[in-house]
Amino acid sequence: MIEDGERSTGGGISRRLLLASAAGAASASLLAGGAAQARSETPRILTFTDHEPLGGMRTRFLKDVLFPAIERESNGRLKIEDHWNGEIATSFDALRAVGDSGVADLGTVVPEYAAARLPLHQIFKGFPVGPTGQRQVDFFRRVYADVPAFPAELEKNNTVPLFCGTGYPAAFFSAPPLPDLDALRGGTWRSASFWHHDFLVNAGATPVTMPWGPATVDALTAGTLDGVLVNVDSGYLLPVHDAAPNVLISKELWLGHLYLLAMNKEVWEGLPQNDRRAVRRAVHSSYQALGAVMDSSFDTQIENLRRAGANVRILGPEELRRWRTVTGYREVQASWVEEQQAKGVAEVDTTLAAVTSIMDCFV
């Protein structure tokens, strides 16, 4: 890995808070870089694509923290021309848009939406609990530094990873009362993740796949669906809590949904060394602010859910340990490894073992 005015940004964090969180990390960089004037030559414009609209925690962080840091560290030699809400490429087309077609120099790539081309990256979602805040940031940085299979898999797709962005943790939204996770047993639950489908089966629930949208709320209202397991902000924005107001959540309830900022390999290699160093410095300083922004955003998201009438309870440590056991995730992972090996995916067992070893250091 190469090293959200005062209004809600949709992800539960104000722009003022986001910028304040970043200020401390950026100040050292500003002093080091000084008030150096941008060079007189025409700046290099880098076209960026993202499938989500500008407004949530993650997108505002890129817009308000990382991108300005790249421009600042390069003394204006690099500028980001940002395009949001799938204006250039949808979530499923982002890897091709950056790596193949050249319609974008860099963009947000979600490995889950490119599973056939990034099979090893699916490992990240195969854990039931995980680190939060800055420790989550450090986990992903450590993985990309220590496990060469991940940057290599991206390189095969003509891309270079620059920055790991993540979203909110998973949450259980239930229409019936949900006193604890044992109450999952016998219920019908919607999830988009194949990993979570197996976790729900092992917890005694029946997992279903259905389109995400108003039909999900309708099914909850009609009683044909008991609940959904989804990242908490997606549930809030739909809004699932209108029909399923009983919410169990924890920062440690791992989703592993990674948003990679990746750059076209030729574009990266074509940048002068001083500009590549500038990008690395910008990434490093931005990482220092990200954990605090994630924590504050989570707290605000929970407040927003409660104001909207949801009954939100934070899972305790013992409940999380029990969930980790009930999911049988080790056996689920082993079965997945066999499936991938049968498809001819190389290094899947050793890569999973390496990620597991790192994860065990952070939970």
C-alpha positions as CSV (number, residue, x, y, z in Angstrom):
1,M,0.0,0.0,0.0
2,I,1.3,3.4,-1.0
3,E,1.6,5.3,1.7
4,D,-17.7,14.9,5.6
5,G,-20.1,24.3,6.3
6,E,-21.7,22.7,9.4
7,R,-24.2,20.4,7.9
8,S,-24.7,16.6,8.0
9,T,-22.7,14.9,5.2
10,G,-25.1,11.8,5.1
11,G,-22.7,9.6,6.9
12,G,-23.3,11.3,10.3
13,I,-20.3,13.7,10.5
14,S,-20.1,17.4,9.9
15,R,-17.6,18.9,7.6
16,R,-16.3,21.1,10.4
17,L,-15.6,18.0,12.5
18,L,-13.9,16.2,9.7
19,L,-11.7,19.1,8.9
20,A,-10.9,19.6,12.6
21,S,-9.9,16.0,12.9
22,A,-7.6,16.2,10.0
23,A,-6.0,19.5,11.0
24,G,-3.7,18.0,13.6
25,A,-2.3,15.4,11.2
26,A,-1.9,17.9,8.4
27,S,-0.2,20.6,10.4
28,A,3.2,18.9,10.5
29,S,3.0,18.4,6.8
30,L,2.1,22.1,6.2
31,L,5.0,23.2,8.3
32,A,7.4,20.8,6.5
33,G,6.1,21.8,3.1
34,G,5.9,25.4,4.2
35,A,4.1,27.9,2.2
36,A,5.9,26.9,-0.9
37,Q,4.3,28.4,-4.0
38,A,2.9,26.2,-6.7
39,R,5.2,25.9,-9.7
40,S,4.4,27.9,-12.7
41,E,4.0,24.8,-15.0
42,T,0.6,23.5,-15.9
43,P,-0.5,21.1,-13.2
44,R,-1.2,17.4,-14.0
45,I,-4.9,16.8,-13.8
46,L,-5.8,13.3,-12.4
47,T,-9.4,12.2,-13.2
48,F,-11.0,10.4,-10.3
49,T,-14.2,8.3,-10.3
50,D,-16.4,7.1,-7.4
51,H,-19.7,5.3,-7.5
52,E,-21.2,7.0,-4.5
53,P,-22.5,10.5,-4.2
54,L,-20.4,13.1,-2.4
55,G,-21.7,13.5,1.2
56,G,-20.9,10.5,3.4
57,M,-18.0,10.0,5.8
58,R,-15.8,8.2,3.3
59,T,-16.4,10.5,0.3
60,R,-16.0,13.7,2.3
61,F,-12.8,12.4,3.7
62,L,-11.4,12.0,0.2
63,K,-12.7,15.3,-1.0
64,D,-11.8,17.4,2.1
65,V,-8.7,15.7,3.4
66,L,-6.8,13.4,1.1
67,F,-7.2,15.2,-2.2
68,P,-6.2,18.6,-0.8
69,A,-3.2,16.9,0.8
70,I,-2.1,15.6,-2.5
71,E,-2.3,19.0,-4.1
72,R,-0.6,20.6,-1.1
73,E,2.2,18.1,-0.9
74,S,2.9,18.4,-4.6
75,N,2.9,22.2,-4.4
76,G,0.1,22.3,-6.9
77,R,1.7,20.0,-9.5
78,L,-1.1,17.4,-9.0
79,K,-4.8,18.2,-9.0
80,I,-7.7,15.9,-8.7
81,E,-10.7,16.3,-11.0
82,D,-13.3,14.4,-9.0
83,H,-16.4,12.7,-10.4
84,W,-19.0,11.2,-8.0
85,N,-22.2,9.1,-8.1
86,G,-21.1,6.9,-11.0
87,E,-20.7,9.8,-13.4
88,I,-17.8,8.0,-15.0
89,A,-18.1,4.4,-13.8
90,T,-20.5,2.4,-11.7
91,S,-19.3,0.3,-8.7
92,F,-19.0,-2.8,-10.8
93,D,-17.1,-1.1,-13.6
94,A,-14.6,0.9,-11.5
95,L,-11.7,-1.6,-11.7
96,R,-12.0,-1.7,-15.5
97,A,-12.4,2.1,-15.7
98,V,-9.1,2.6,-13.9
99,G,-7.1,-0.4,-14.9
100,D,-8.3,-1.2,-18.5
101,S,-10.2,1.5,-20.3
102,G,-8.2,4.5,-19.1
103,V,-11.3,6.6,-18.7
104,A,-10.1,7.5,-15.1
105,D,-6.6,7.9,-13.8
106,L,-7.7,6.8,-10.3
107,G,-10.9,5.7,-8.6
108,T,-12.6,3.9,-5.8
109,V,-12.5,0.2,-6.3
110,V,-14.6,-2.1,-4.1
111,P,-13.1,-5.6,-4.3
112,E,-16.5,-7.3,-3.5
113,Y,-17.8,-5.9,-6.8
114,A,-14.9,-7.4,-8.8
115,A,-14.7,-10.8,-7.1
116,A,-13.8,-12.7,-10.2
117,R,-10.8,-10.5,-10.8
118,L,-9.8,-9.9,-7.2
119,P,-10.6,-13.3,-5.5
120,L,-8.0,-13.0,-2.7
121,H,-9.5,-9.6,-1.7
122,Q,-12.7,-11.4,-0.7
123,I,-10.8,-12.7,2.4
124,F,-11.3,-9.4,4.1
125,K,-15.1,-9.9,4.6
126,G,-14.7,-13.4,6.0
127,F,-14.4,-12.4,9.7
128,P,-17.2,-11.8,12.2
129,V,-15.5,-9.2,14.4
130,G,-12.5,-7.0,13.8
131,P,-10.6,-3.9,14.9
132,T,-12.1,-0.4,14.8
133,G,-11.0,3.2,14.3
134,Q,-7.3,3.7,14.0
135,R,-6.6,0.0,14.7
136,Q,-8.7,-0.8,11.6
137,V,-6.7,1.6,9.6
138,D,-3.5,0.1,10.9
139,F,-4.8,-3.4,10.1
140,F,-5.3,-2.8,6.4
141,R,-2.0,-0.9,6.1
142,R,-0.2,-3.8,7.7
143,V,-1.9,-6.3,5.4
144,Y,-0.8,-4.5,2.3
145,A,2.7,-4.0,3.6
146,D,3.2,-7.6,4.7
147,V,1.1,-9.7,2.3
148,P,2.4,-9.2,-1.2
149,A,-0.4,-11.2,-2.8
150,F,-2.8,-8.2,-2.4
151,P,-0.8,-5.6,-4.3
152,A,0.2,-8.3,-6.8
153,E,-3.5,-9.1,-7.5
154,L,-4.2,-5.4,-8.2
155,E,-1.1,-5.2,-10.4
156,K,-2.5,-8.0,-12.5
157,N,-5.4,-5.6,-13.1
158,N,-3.1,-2.8,-14.1
159,T,-3.7,-0.8,-10.9
160,V,-1.7,0.3,-7.9
161,P,-3.3,0.7,-4.4
162,L,-2.9,4.2,-2.9
163,F,-5.2,4.4,0.1
164,C,-7.5,2.0,2.0
165,G,-10.9,3.5,2.9
166,T,-13.5,1.7,5.0
167,G,-17.1,2.4,6.0
168,Y,-19.3,1.7,9.0
169,P,-19.6,-1.6,10.8
170,A,-22.4,-4.1,10.3
171,A,-25.6,-3.9,12.2
172,F,-28.6,-6.2,12.8
173,F,-31.9,-4.4,12.0
174,S,-34.9,-6.5,13.2
175,A,-38.6,-6.0,12.9
176,P,-39.4,-8.3,15.8
177,P,-37.8,-7.6,19.2
178,L,-34.1,-8.6,19.2
179,P,-33.0,-8.9,22.8
180,D,-29.8,-10.7,21.8
181,L,-28.1,-12.5,18.9
182,D,-29.6,-15.8,20.0
183,A,-33.0,-14.4,18.8
184,L,-31.7,-14.8,15.2
185,R,-32.5,-18.4,15.4
186,G,-35.6,-19.3,13.3
187,G,-35.7,-15.9,11.6
188,T,-35.3,-14.9,7.9
189,W,-32.6,-12.4,7.3
190,R,-31.4,-10.6,4.3
191,S,-27.7,-10.0,3.6
192,A,-25.7,-9.3,0.5
193,S,-22.5,-11.0,1.7
194,F,-21.9,-14.7,1.0
195,W,-19.8,-14.8,4.2
196,H,-22.7,-13.5,6.2
197,H,-25.1,-16.0,4.7
198,D,-23.0,-18.8,6.1
199,F,-22.6,-17.0,9.5
200,L,-26.4,-16.6,9.7
201,V,-27.0,-20.3,8.8
202,N,-24.6,-21.3,11.6
203,A,-26.6,-19.0,14.0
204,G,-29.8,-20.8,13.1
205,A,-31.3,-18.2,10.8
206,T,-32.4,-18.5,7.2
207,P,-30.5,-16.1,4.9
208,V,-32.0,-14.7,1.8
209,T,-30.8,-12.6,-1.1
210,M,-33.0,-9.8,-2.4
211,P,-32.5,-6.4,-4.1
212,W,-31.6,-3.6,-1.8
213,G,-34.2,-0.8,-1.8
214,P,-37.9,-0.1,-1.0
215,A,-38.8,-3.8,-1.6
216,T,-36.6,-4.6,1.5
217,V,-38.6,-2.3,3.7
218,D,-41.9,-3.7,2.2
219,A,-40.8,-7.3,3.1
220,L,-39.9,-6.2,6.6
221,T,-43.3,-4.5,7.0
222,A,-45.2,-7.5,5.6
223,G,-43.4,-9.9,7.9
224,T,-41.9,-12.0,5.1
225,L,-38.5,-10.8,6.3
226,D,-37.4,-10.6,9.9
227,G,-34.3,-8.5,9.6
228,V,-31.3,-7.4,7.6
229,L,-27.6,-7.6,8.3
230,V,-26.0,-4.6,6.7
231,N,-23.6,-1.7,7.3
232,V,-25.4,0.6,9.7
233,D,-25.3,3.7,7.4
234,S,-27.0,1.9,4.5
235,G,-29.7,0.7,6.9
236,Y,-30.2,4.2,8.2
237,L,-30.3,5.8,4.7
238,L,-32.9,3.4,3.2
239,P,-34.4,3.8,5.9
240,V,-34.7,0.2,7.2
241,H,-35.3,1.3,10.8
242,D,-38.8,2.5,9.9
243,A,-39.8,-1.1,9.6
244,A,-37.1,-2.8,11.6
245,P,-36.4,-0.4,14.6
246,N,-34.6,-2.9,16.8
247,V,-30.9,-2.6,16.2
248,L,-27.9,-4.4,17.6
249,I,-24.5,-3.1,16.7
250,S,-20.9,-2.7,17.8
251,K,-17.9,-0.9,16.3
252,E,-16.3,-4.4,16.4
253,L,-19.1,-6.0,14.3
254,W,-16.8,-6.5,11.3
255,L,-18.0,-5.8,7.8
256,G,-14.6,-5.7,6.0
257,H,-16.1,-3.7,3.1
258,L,-13.0,-2.1,1.6
259,Y,-12.9,1.0,-0.6
260,L,-9.6,1.0,-2.3
261,L,-8.3,4.2,-3.9
262,A,-6.4,2.7,-6.8
263,M,-4.5,4.4,-9.6
264,N,-3.8,3.2,-13.2
265,K,-0.4,1.5,-13.1
266,E,1.0,3.4,-16.1
267,V,-0.2,6.7,-14.7
268,W,1.5,6.0,-11.4
269,E,4.8,4.9,-13.0
270,G,4.6,7.9,-15.3
271,L,4.6,10.4,-12.4
272,P,8.0,12.0,-11.5
273,Q,9.6,10.6,-8.4
274,N,8.9,13.9,-6.5
275,D,5.2,13.6,-7.3
276,R,5.1,10.0,-6.2
277,R,6.7,11.0,-2.9
278,A,4.2,13.8,-2.5
279,V,1.3,11.3,-2.9
280,R,2.9,9.0,-0.3
281,R,3.2,11.9,2.2
282,A,-0.4,12.9,1.6
283,V,-1.6,9.4,2.1
284,H,0.5,9.1,5.3
285,S,-0.8,12.3,6.9
286,S,-4.4,11.5,5.9
287,Y,-4.2,8.1,7.6
288,Q,-3.3,9.8,10.8
289,A,-6.7,11.6,10.9
290,L,-8.9,8.7,9.6
291,G,-9.4,6.7,12.7
292,A,-10.7,9.6,14.8
293,V,-13.1,10.5,12.0
294,M,-14.4,7.0,11.8
295,D,-15.0,6.9,15.6
296,S,-16.8,10.2,15.7
297,S,-18.9,9.4,12.7
298,F,-20.0,6.1,14.3
299,D,-21.1,7.9,17.4
300,T,-23.1,10.5,15.4
301,Q,-24.7,7.7,13.3
302,I,-26.0,6.0,16.5
303,E,-27.4,9.3,17.8
304,N,-29.2,9.9,14.5
305,L,-30.7,6.4,14.6
306,R,-32.0,6.9,18.1
307,R,-33.4,10.3,17.3
308,A,-35.3,8.6,14.4
309,G,-36.9,6.3,16.9
310,A,-34.8,3.2,16.6
311,N,-34.1,1.0,19.7
312,V,-30.3,0.7,19.5
313,R,-28.2,-1.4,21.8
314,I,-24.5,-1.8,21.7
315,L,-23.3,-5.4,21.9
316,G,-21.0,-6.1,24.8
317,P,-17.6,-7.9,24.6
318,E,-19.0,-11.3,25.7
319,E,-21.7,-11.1,23.1
320,L,-19.1,-10.4,20.4
321,R,-17.0,-13.3,21.6
322,R,-20.1,-15.5,21.4
323,W,-21.0,-14.3,17.9
324,R,-17.4,-15.0,16.8
325,T,-17.9,-18.6,18.0
326,V,-21.4,-19.2,16.8
327,T,-20.6,-18.1,13.2
328,G,-18.1,-21.0,12.8
329,Y,-16.1,-18.7,10.6
330,R,-13.0,-20.8,10.6
331,E,-14.9,-23.7,9.1
332,V,-16.6,-21.3,6.7
333,Q,-13.2,-19.9,5.6
334,A,-11.8,-23.4,5.1
335,S,-14.7,-24.3,2.9
336,W,-14.2,-21.1,0.9
337,V,-10.5,-22.0,0.4
338,E,-11.4,-25.3,-1.0
339,E,-13.8,-23.7,-3.5
340,Q,-11.2,-21.2,-4.6
341,Q,-8.5,-23.8,-5.0
342,A,-10.9,-25.9,-7.2
343,K,-11.2,-22.8,-9.4
344,G,-7.4,-22.6,-9.7
345,V,-6.9,-19.6,-7.5
346,A,-3.3,-19.7,-6.3
347,E,-1.9,-18.8,-2.8
348,V,-5.4,-18.7,-1.3
349,D,-4.6,-20.8,1.7
350,T,-1.3,-19.1,2.5
351,T,-2.9,-15.6,2.0
352,L,-5.8,-16.4,4.3
353,A,-3.3,-17.7,6.9
354,A,-1.3,-14.4,6.7
355,V,-4.4,-12.2,7.0
356,T,-5.7,-14.3,9.9
357,S,-2.3,-14.0,11.7
358,I,-2.5,-10.2,11.4
359,M,-6.2,-10.0,12.3
360,D,-5.4,-12.0,15.5
361,C,-2.9,-9.3,16.5
362,F,-5.6,-6.6,16.3
363,V,-8.7,-8.3,17.9
